[in-house]
Amino acid sequence: MTESDFIAAAALIVSVVGTGASVLFNHRQKGVNQSQKLLNERLLAREEAEAAAEKKADVSTAFAMRGSNDRRFKVFNRGRAAARNVRIEFVDGNSILVESQVRSTFPLERLEPQCGVDLIATAHLGLAERKFQVKISWEDETGPQEKIEWPTL
């Protein structure tokens, strides 16, 4: 084997090793790129969901007890945006709230996030239903919203 043959063989070995390393690097880089792309998509989806949540109100109802005989009907906004034109409707009729108080309170012009209103519940044991179907409607930055809940006394 001559010196030029030795140099050619060494060049061939370096070329094969370099090509193999390059292929391996490219394969690993593709995997990293795919992982990065997936991570970016998930982060973007989370940011979009967060931005949408900032524009939504979430109005709900519940009964609460204050003391032994003081019952309240609560309408509250646990969303991140203000609710406008909040309305409630007792689907099966209202046998528990003072109707004049409901009419003077609703529609509620604006209900800020993490705020609510309390209405006095006048139920006497055995004279009122324990479960009510309430339709709540409001508007927020995303448009008109509506839901039905079943608060239980």
Secondary structure by P-SEA (a helix, b strand, c coil): ccaaaaaaaaaaaaaaaaaaaaaaaaaaaaaaaaaaaaaaaaaaaaaaaaaaaaabbbbbcccccccccbbbbbbbbcccccccbbbbbcccccccccaaaaaacccccccccccbbbbbbbccccccccbbbbbbbbccccccccbbbbbcc
